[in-house]
Amino acid sequence: MNGMNGKAVLVTGGSRGIGAATALRLAHEGADVAFTYVAGEERAKEVAARIEAAGRKALPLRADASDAGDAAGAVEWAADALGRLDVLVNNAGVGVVAPLESLALADADRVLAVNVRGAFLAAQAAAARMERGGRIITIGSCMTARVPGPGGTLYAMSKSALIGLNKALARELGGRGITANIVHPGPVDTDMNPADGPYAADQASLTALGRFGTAAEVAATVAFLAGPGAEYVTGAEFSVDGGHAA
């Protein structure tokens, strides 16, 4: 596969889970990949090694999306290091799942800083560096369409804000030939939410397919949106959720 041969990509939060799967998938599609991480330097090195084993450049950078300087600076660094920027995958995210009355202001500040402000600042910086054909792809959540139980207020709110951001980016950047789309994963087997975790059976039962998804399945949709077959797709939402919203 070489649908992205020679393209330059930045994946935020790319050392594990959906971010790592996306970084690897785009590398196998032919892209050079920069990615950010906050913790887990060894994992970042492992992902970089796998990207390089695929014959592509790998550029890991420690950057915290909750820091305004890091969020925008990572984009500038990636564009400079790779010589261009064709695709931004806004994947970095955090979640606090807890009863509404127990949420602290610090919880709200952290979640909104990473999930909303960080994504906005990264998109803003990327738009300044992208040429025609650029792609901004944001990772949302199935909880923007359906919140199946209590405890998800803060996370659902933050991810829902990204829908508005995505639509506005599509309108604002469409005239320049830059597309913006959002992918909503359902329950996905990751370190943060393992398919054998204590709440996994309940989550799987909420999907039409009755199972968790894999990070690779989400990455496949991201790869489509980043590739040549999605030139006329923008402002759209894609659910990779096993029918969670059905």
C-alpha positions in Angstrom: 0.0 0.0 0.0 1.4 3.4 -0.9 -1.6 5.7 -1.2 0.2 8.2 1.0 3.7 7.8 -0.4 5.8 10.8 0.6 3.2 12.5 2.7 4.1 14.1 6.1 1.8 13.3 9.0 1.5 14.3 12.6 -0.4 12.1 15.0 -1.0 13.6 18.5 -1.0 11.0 21.3 0.6 8.5 19.0 2.5 6.2 21.4 -0.3 3.8 22.2 -3.8 2.8 21.4 -5.6 4.3 18.5 -2.8 6.9 18.0 -0.1 4.2 17.7 -2.3 2.1 15.4 -2.9 5.2 13.2 0.7 6.1 13.1 1.7 2.6 12.0 -1.1 2.3 9.5 -0.2 5.6 7.8 3.5 4.6 7.8 2.5 1.4 6.0 0.5 3.5 3.5 3.8 5.3 2.7 3.8 8.4 5.0 6.6 9.8 7.2 5.1 10.1 10.7 5.8 12.5 13.5 3.9 11.7 16.7 3.6 13.1 20.2 3.4 11.5 23.6 3.3 12.6 27.2 4.6 9.6 29.1 5.9 6.2 28.1 9.1 7.0 26.3 9.9 3.3 25.8 6.5 2.8 24.0 7.2 5.8 21.9 10.6 4.3 20.9 8.9 1.0 20.0 6.4 2.7 17.8 9.1 4.7 16.1 11.1 1.6 15.5 8.1 -0.1 13.9 7.6 2.9 11.6 11.2 2.9 10.6 11.0 -0.9 10.0 8.3 0.0 7.4 10.8 2.1 5.6 9.5 5.5 6.7 10.7 8.3 8.9 9.6 8.4 12.5 9.8 11.4 14.7 8.6 11.1 18.3 8.2 14.2 20.4 7.3 14.6 24.0 4.5 17.2 24.1 1.5 17.7 26.3 -1.7 18.8 24.5 -2.9 20.5 27.6 -0.1 23.0 27.3 -0.9 25.7 24.8 2.7 26.1 23.7 3.1 22.3 23.2 -0.1 21.9 21.3 0.8 24.4 18.7 4.5 23.9 18.9 4.3 20.2 18.1 2.8 21.1 14.8 5.5 23.6 14.0 8.2 21.1 15.0 6.7 18.4 12.8 6.3 20.6 9.8 9.8 21.9 10.1 11.3 18.4 10.7 9.5 16.7 7.9 9.7 19.7 5.5 5.9 19.9 5.2 2.7 18.9 6.8 0.0 17.1 4.8 -2.1 15.4 7.5 -2.9 16.2 11.2 -4.6 13.5 13.2 -5.9 15.1 16.4 -5.9 12.1 18.6 -4.6 13.1 22.0 -7.3 12.9 24.6 -8.1 12.3 28.2 -11.2 11.3 30.1 -12.6 11.5 33.6 -15.6 9.3 34.1 -17.2 10.1 37.5 -20.5 11.3 38.9 -21.4 14.8 38.0 -21.3 16.1 41.6 -17.8 14.7 42.2 -16.1 16.4 39.3 -13.7 19.1 40.3 -12.8 22.3 38.5 -9.4 20.8 37.9 -11.0 17.8 36.1 -12.9 20.1 33.8 -9.9 22.3 33.1 -7.7 19.3 32.2 -10.2 17.5 30.0 -11.2 20.6 28.1 -7.5 21.8 27.8 -6.5 18.5 26.1 -9.6 17.4 24.2 -10.8 20.8 23.0 -8.3 23.6 23.3 -5.4 21.3 22.3 -7.2 20.1 19.2 -8.2 23.6 18.3 -4.6 25.0 18.6 -3.1 22.1 16.7 -5.6 22.5 13.9 -5.0 26.3 13.8 -1.2 25.7 13.6 -1.6 23.0 11.0 -3.9 25.1 8.8 -1.2 27.7 8.6 1.3 25.2 7.3 -0.8 23.0 5.0 -1.2 23.4 1.3 -4.0 22.3 -1.0 -4.9 18.7 -0.3 -4.2 18.9 3.4 -6.2 16.8 5.8 -7.3 17.4 9.4 -8.8 14.3 11.1 -10.1 14.5 14.6 -10.8 11.5 16.9 -14.1 12.0 18.6 -16.2 9.5 20.5 -19.3 7.3 20.3 -20.5 9.2 23.4 -21.3 12.2 21.2 -24.2 10.3 19.9 -25.2 8.2 22.8 -24.3 8.4 26.5 -25.5 5.1 27.8 -25.2 5.8 31.5 -24.1 8.3 34.2 -20.6 9.5 34.8 -19.8 10.6 31.2 -20.9 14.2 31.3 -17.4 15.8 31.1 -16.0 13.5 28.5 -19.1 13.6 26.3 -19.2 17.4 26.5 -15.6 17.7 25.5 -15.9 15.3 22.5 -19.1 16.9 21.4 -17.3 20.2 21.1 -15.1 18.6 18.5 -18.1 18.1 16.2 -18.6 21.9 16.0 -14.9 22.4 15.5 -14.8 19.9 12.7 -17.7 21.5 10.8 -16.3 24.9 11.2 -12.8 23.8 10.0 -14.4 22.2 6.9 -16.2 25.5 6.0 -13.2 27.7 6.8 -10.6 25.6 5.0 -12.6 24.2 2.1 -11.8 27.0 -0.2 -8.1 26.1 0.2 -8.7 22.5 -0.6 -8.1 21.3 2.9 -10.6 18.8 4.4 -11.6 18.2 8.0 -13.4 15.1 9.2 -14.1 13.4 12.6 -14.0 9.7 13.5 -16.1 8.5 16.4 -14.7 5.2 17.9 -16.9 3.0 20.0 -15.6 0.7 22.8 -12.1 -0.1 21.6 -9.6 -2.5 23.1 -6.8 -0.3 24.5 -4.7 0.0 27.6 -7.2 2.6 28.9 -10.2 0.5 28.2 -9.2 -3.2 27.8 -11.7 -5.7 26.3 -11.2 -7.8 29.4 -11.7 -5.0 31.9 -14.3 -5.0 34.6 -16.8 -3.0 32.6 -16.0 -4.5 29.2 -19.0 -6.9 29.0 -21.5 -4.1 29.6 -19.8 -1.9 27.0 -19.8 -4.7 24.4 -23.4 -5.4 25.0 -24.3 -1.8 24.0 -23.0 -2.4 20.5 -24.9 -4.0 17.7 -22.0 -6.3 17.0 -21.6 -7.3 20.6 -17.9 -6.8 20.8 -15.1 -4.3 21.3 -13.4 -2.9 18.3 -9.7 -2.8 17.7 -7.4 0.2 17.3 -6.5 -1.0 13.8 -10.2 -0.9 12.8 -10.3 2.8 13.7 -7.0 3.5 12.0 -8.3 2.0 8.8 -11.0 4.7 8.6 -8.5 7.4 9.4 -6.2 6.1 6.6 -9.1 6.3 4.2 -9.8 9.9 5.2 -6.1 10.8 4.9 -5.8 9.1 1.5 -6.5 9.9 -2.1 -10.0 8.4 -2.1 -11.4 11.0 0.3 -10.7 14.2 -1.5 -14.4 15.1 -1.7 -15.2 14.2 1.9 -15.2 17.0 4.4 -17.2 18.2 7.4 -18.3 14.6 7.9 -18.6 12.3 10.9 -17.7 8.6 10.7 -18.7 6.1 13.4 -16.5 3.2 14.0 -18.5 2.0 16.9 -19.9 -1.5 16.2 -23.4 0.0 16.1 -23.2 1.7 19.5 -25.3 4.5 18.2 -27.8 2.3 16.3 
